Amino acid sequence: MAKNQTEVVREFFLSGFSQTSSIETGLFVLFLFFYVSTWVGNVLIMLTVACDKYLNSSPMYFFLGNLSFLDLCYSTVMTPKLLADFLNHEKLISYDQCIVQLFFLHFVGAAEMFLLTVMAYDRYVAICRRLHYTTVMSRGLCCVLVAASWMGGFVHSTVQTILTTRLPFCGPNQVDNFFCDVPLVIKLACADTFVIELLMVSNSGLFSTISFVVLISSYTTSLVKIRSKEGRRKALSTCASYLMVVTLFFGSCIFIYARPFSTFSVDKMVSVLYNVITPMLNPLIYTLRNKEVKSAMQKLWVRNGLTWKKQET
């Protein structure tokens, strides 16, 4: 027993999705498509917002551009490793790499939650204080709110990572998923983790739940304050796609983090939902339901086409 306690885990095995090579190959193609689509869609939104003067000066699209950047970072934290593991029979990750992945997963994920909350406040001001919108949501305030989102994510992730690294790991070392996350890793610790689990749930789960409630309350209040049916219809149409993204992202996080650290069979699918699918859907939803973004993309496309023709002549 004493000997086992002195053994230190240097690497973890990731269970992944399947051990069948044909299935893994098919999943590799599928997730590669998801990852490439995420990059193409989010980079396109970032370029469109940066190149269009109107979108670049609008707080809403300024936040959207930053959300796209966070989506790129978020999907890159674990998708490249997942793609590599589809081609490897032994899905190994070193202890240090596991902790780094865990840190950036919570860093970027929490920053995105903060930013989504900021975007809800932006929509509240735009709907309820329309005449003072440009004054209240100045570029300086927008930059401060984005920086605060990143700082909040950093503090949140630092707390999570410190609590995890203070635990001893002497085996087993099988992580029951395709990436390293706090609930999964602390289950493998050779110590009583009850208190730490409570801290983790209050930190991640409660934070996700409160943020989601604040978001829904903000949008509900905004819609209630609109008197005309036409105005309410337009506001609901503008917010519908955003609420879809928010519910998908926060609902998945609440399911994973706001409950005791027990394992369910659907956990992997839910993890795919908020780690892979949501970053890919964000640009798709925002462009399909937003005429201004689609118009700016068309102008950007035409502008580049005209430039290319001039160079040819």
GIGI-V783156 format. One record per residue. N is the residue number from 1. PHI is phi in radians with two decimals (none if undefined). Layout:
BEGIN
n: <N N>
phi: <PHI PHI>
END
This chain:
BEGIN
n: <1 2 3 4 5 6 7 8 9 10 11 12 13 14 15 16 17 18 19 20 21 22 23 24 25 26 27 28 29 30 31 32 33 34 35 36 37 38 39 40 41 42 43 44 45 46 47 48 49 50 51 52 53 54 55 56 57 58 59 60 61 62 63 64 65 66 67 68 69 70 71 72 73 74 75 76 77 78 79 80 81 82 83 84 85 86 87 88 89 90 91 92 93 94 95 96 97 98 99 100 101 102 103 104 105 106 107 108 109 110 111 112 113 114 115 116 117 118 119 120 121 122 123 124 125 126 127 128 129 130 131 132 133 134 135 136 137 138 139 140 141 142 143 144 145 146 147 148 149 150 151 152 153 154 155 156 157 158 159 160 161 162 163 164 165 166 167 168 169 170 171 172 173 174 175 176 177 178 179 180 181 182 183 184 185 186 187 188 189 190 191 192 193 194 195 196 197 198 199 200 201 202 203 204 205 206 207 208 209 210 211 212 213 214 215 216 217 218 219 220 221 222 223 224 225 226 227 228 229 230 231 232 233 234 235 236 237 238 239 240 241 242 243 244 245 246 247 248 249 250 251 252 253 254 255 256 257 258 259 260 261 262 263 264 265 266 267 268 269 270 271 272 273 274 275 276 277 278 279 280 281 282 283 284 285 286 287 288 289 290 291 292 293 294 295 296 297 298 299 300 301 302 303 304 305 306 307 308 309 310 311 312 313>
phi: <none -1.10 -1.13 -1.13 -1.22 -1.51 -1.33 -1.92 -1.25 -1.81 -2.66 -2.10 -1.75 -1.65 -1.23 1.19 -1.82 -2.76 -1.85 -1.52 -1.10 -1.13 -1.16 -1.08 -1.12 -1.10 -1.17 -1.05 -1.10 -1.11 -1.30 -1.14 -1.08 -1.03 -1.18 -1.12 -1.10 -1.08 -1.15 -1.07 -1.12 -1.27 -1.13 -1.10 -1.13 -1.07 -1.15 -1.11 -1.12 -1.24 -1.61 -1.63 -1.11 -1.14 -1.12 -1.17 -1.56 -1.58 -0.99 -1.03 -1.40 -1.08 -1.17 -1.10 -1.09 -1.20 -1.11 -1.11 -1.13 -1.12 -1.09 -1.08 -1.10 -1.12 -1.22 -1.35 -1.06 -2.20 -1.14 -1.00 -1.14 -1.11 -1.09 -1.14 -1.21 -1.08 -1.70 -2.05 -1.25 -1.63 -1.66 -1.75 -2.52 -1.20 -1.04 -1.11 -1.12 -1.10 -1.17 -1.11 -1.09 -1.06 -1.07 -1.25 -1.06 -1.37 -1.07 -1.25 -1.10 -1.20 -1.06 -1.18 -1.11 -1.05 -1.16 -1.10 -1.16 -1.07 -1.12 -1.16 -1.11 -1.05 -1.19 -1.10 -1.14 -1.12 -1.54 -1.59 -2.28 -1.04 -1.22 -1.90 -1.04 -1.16 -1.31 -1.20 -1.59 -1.26 -1.10 -1.08 -1.14 -1.05 -1.13 -1.12 -1.15 -1.15 -1.09 -1.14 -1.12 -1.11 -1.16 -1.08 -1.11 -1.13 -1.11 -1.01 -1.20 -1.08 -1.09 -1.05 -1.22 -1.09 -1.09 -1.27 -1.23 -1.37 -1.47 -1.49 -2.18 -2.25 1.91 -1.25 -2.32 -1.76 -1.50 -1.46 -2.99 -1.79 -2.71 -1.57 -2.47 -1.00 -1.02 -1.31 -1.33 -1.21 -1.14 -1.61 -1.25 -1.62 -2.85 -1.29 -1.92 -1.04 -1.14 -1.15 -1.08 -1.09 -1.13 -1.12 -1.10 -1.18 -1.34 -1.55 -1.14 -1.17 -1.08 -1.11 -1.15 -1.10 -1.07 -1.14 -1.10 -1.08 -1.07 -1.11 -1.10 -1.10 -1.21 -1.10 -1.07 -1.08 -1.22 -1.14 -1.32 -1.43 -1.42 -1.34 -1.17 -1.15 -1.12 -1.17 -1.14 -1.14 -1.14 -1.16 -1.14 -1.19 -1.56 -1.05 -1.13 -1.14 -1.12 -1.09 -1.12 -1.06 -1.13 -1.11 -1.26 -1.22 -1.05 -1.15 -1.14 -1.11 -1.06 -1.40 -1.81 -1.70 -2.46 -0.99 -1.32 -1.95 -1.76 -2.03 -1.17 -1.58 -1.03 -1.14 -1.16 -1.15 -1.09 -1.09 -1.07 -1.61 -1.60 -2.05 -1.27 -1.03 -1.04 -1.37 -1.35 -0.91 -1.13 -1.12 -1.18 -1.18 -1.39 -1.18 -1.89 -2.28 -1.16 -1.16 -1.19 -1.11 -1.13 -1.14 -1.14 -1.12 -1.11 -1.12 -1.12 -1.13 -1.06 -1.17 -1.15 -1.14 -1.10 -1.14 -1.14 -1.10 -1.15 -1.18 -1.36>
END
